[in-house]
Amino acid sequence: MATKGTVNGSSKRVMRIAGVSGGVFDRFRAMEDLAKDPTIDVLFGDWISEISMTFRGNERASRQPDAEQVAFEMSFVAMLKPAIENIAKNKQKVAVNAGSCDPEALAKIVQQLVKDYDTDLKVSWVTGDDVTEQFKDMLKNGDKFPSLPSDTTIDQWGVEPLCAQAYLGGVGIAEALRRGADIVICGRVADAAPVVGAAMWYHNWGRGDFTQLAYALVAGHLLECSSYVTGGYYTGFKKELVLTNNFTNCGFPIGEIEADGQFVITKEETAGGIVNVQTVTAQLLYEIQGPLYYNSDVTARFDQIKLVQEAPNRVRVTGVVGSPPPPTTKIGVTAKGGWQAEVHFFLTGLDIVEKAELIKIQTLESMGDYRKEFQTLSFNVTGSVPMNPKNQASATVDLRIFAQSRNADLMSAGTHKGVAPDTPSFGKWCIENCLQGYPGGTPAMDLRQSIGKPFFEYWVALFPQDKINHELHTFDGETISIPAPTNTKVYPRQQESYDTPSPLPPNTWGDTIRAPLGHIVHGRSGDKSSDCNLGLFVRNADEWDWLRSLLSVGKLRELLEEEDKGKKIDRFEIPALFAVHFLLRDHLDRGANSSSTYDILGKNVCEYIRCKLVDIPKVFYDRGTI
């Protein structure tokens, strides 16, 4: 077990950093429980998502100048309260992004809170992520801000930008800790930035220590989604968690980062879950875009990473390669999209396709020319009816009519709130045909879903770091400017992408069995704006040649079938992890904020691909399914 030392920079010391939150609604017990552990040096957490950025950004941009500043995540305060005394007692540090769009306002609340608990904890905060003014100036001067997922220029977006937030790095956090802060409140720093900043402070690394910084970046990537690396969202859950009754209280993750950057991923000893090579591989593959992982402080190369199971629930990470950061960082631009609503019908038994088509034609006929007022209007059936179903529920599917419009009145969100039979509206047009509808016609009776709710559009692009006013505000009243990195490297916009060299023929491994890919292949997928990433990997070294030979870009398109959008798909490999990674560019209908699909976060793309039938070598299948 690693122990705390007393002098920063000693090569014998290991920093133990615990992830206590992967999102606003993560389990609240983490900070209180981990603050009790005196071997933990730093607690960090992630409270921000692309969805929360748009809501908080709109909240800040739309309020009056004299309005109260509350565009932050107050749930952090609730989590902090029961942990404060132990944080002070054990001399732990805390770094979080819960400040969202008002980090100063949250810091002031926390400063008062630590006084109320009679501690001397010192609270500083970091600003600069709000780049709205700089962004709008650059826009006026002709900058096109091409979309990272689609390469489309922002002048084709069709909506008015409201605000822009940049992803900051960890240098401001490191400087805050060096100057004596105990708690550092940030806004939109990159998810892994608190780990990078804490490790810089703890090990006294400089901005040019790219190998060490890259390791910290990878550690942050693995830790920032909390229990995603300790058994959550894990494709091996059935045998490794459910059958062992080890899944109701997955431990929060802990990273042990050494002075040379190498680290171990582990977890709380007294909680459930599991940390093994597979859970770490799955999280490593989550929400990445290619072999290079960019950050404001460093660039990490992923395709040479190696994982070793040192002991139960302890995985060592090596092979990370670091290089200078790009001169740019990512920004997220928020715009008001309009209003969205939906209506559902339940279809049972025979003739599902024809019933759905009848509803669609009748609804469009009712809308008439008003249909031009909808930017999005989709009719999608979810589910299918088996032959000779055993019960009515299994014979029933859901038809979802989903609409987005900038006309509030048509979405029952303008001068007239609610659906009325005598007022033109999306909800009225969807249900007025019920009495001339399909056999068994049954709408969902909760019409609240058919009343428009505001939604936001979100645009992701690159922004020059030297135009960001990155500042640290210390507990004792100083404001310290954090300069942009000077040692940077310009990388190609398109990352390396390739099908496997020298694929082996399918008969190499003898007889095969037609079965779902996921019976022997683990995986994980997720979103970055409208991009969807998909990582797939096998358990055994001798299965690697089969996986890499099977999963070409062409084969993935074949498996996607009707889900193939016809857009660019990138591919690379991590041989030491037996993993193939795909990036499905612009696959997710504008991303989580405005998507018209159920899978707004891209997490189910992997599960869809894993259920598709492929020819699996019998020698591998006979080892047992996942």
Salt bridges, closest charged atoms under 4 A:
ASP33 OD2 - ARG29 NH1 2.93
ASP33 OD1 - LYS36 NZ 3.92
ASP37 OD2 - ARG16 NH1 3.80
GLU59 OE1 - ARG56 NH1 2.94
GLU73 OE2 - ARG56 NE 2.92
ASP102 OD2 - ARG63 NH1 2.66
ASP130 OD1 - ARG60 NH2 3.63
ASP151 OD1 - ARG493 NE 2.76
ASP151 OD2 - ARG585 NH2 3.79
ASP155 OD2 - LYS144 NZ 3.85
GLU175 OE2 - ARG179 NE 2.75
ASP182 OD1 - LYS93 NZ 2.97
ASP191 OD1 - ARG188 NH2 2.65
GLU256 OE2 - ARG16 NE 3.03
GLU256 OE1 - ARG314 NH2 2.87
GLU258 OE2 - ARG316 NH2 2.63
GLU268 OE1 - ARG29 NH2 2.87
GLU287 OE1 - LYS528 NZ 3.82
ASP303 OD1 - ARG301 NE 2.90
GLU310 OE2 - ARG316 NE 2.42
GLU342 OE2 - HIS344 NE2 2.65
GLU342 OE1 - ARG400 NH2 3.02
ASP398 OD2 - HIS344 ND1 2.95
GLU432 OE1 - LYS428 NZ 2.78
ASP446 OD2 - ARG448 NH2 2.74
GLU457 OE2 - ARG590 NH1 3.02
GLU471 OE1 - HIS473 NE2 3.77
GLU478 OE2 - ARG179 NH1 3.88
GLU496 OE1 - ARG301 NH2 3.16
ASP499 OD1 - ARG571 NE 3.80
ASP531 OD1 - ARG585 NE 3.98
ASP542 OD2 - ARG623 NH2 2.41
GLU543 OE2 - ARG623 NH1 2.81
ASP545 OD1 - ARG548 NE 2.83
GLU558 OE2 - LYS555 NZ 2.91
GLU561 OE2 - LYS612 NZ 2.79
GLU563 OE1 - LYS565 NZ 3.73
ASP564 OD1 - ARG557 NH1 2.82
ASP570 OD1 - LYS568 NZ 3.46
ASP570 OD2 - ARG585 NH1 3.62
GLU573 OE2 - ARG571 NH1 2.88
ASP586 OD2 - LYS567 NZ 2.84
ASP589 OD1 - ARG590 NE 3.04
GLU607 OE1 - ARG610 NH1 3.07
ASP615 OD1 - ARG514 NH1 3.36
ASP622 OD2 - LYS618 NZ 2.74
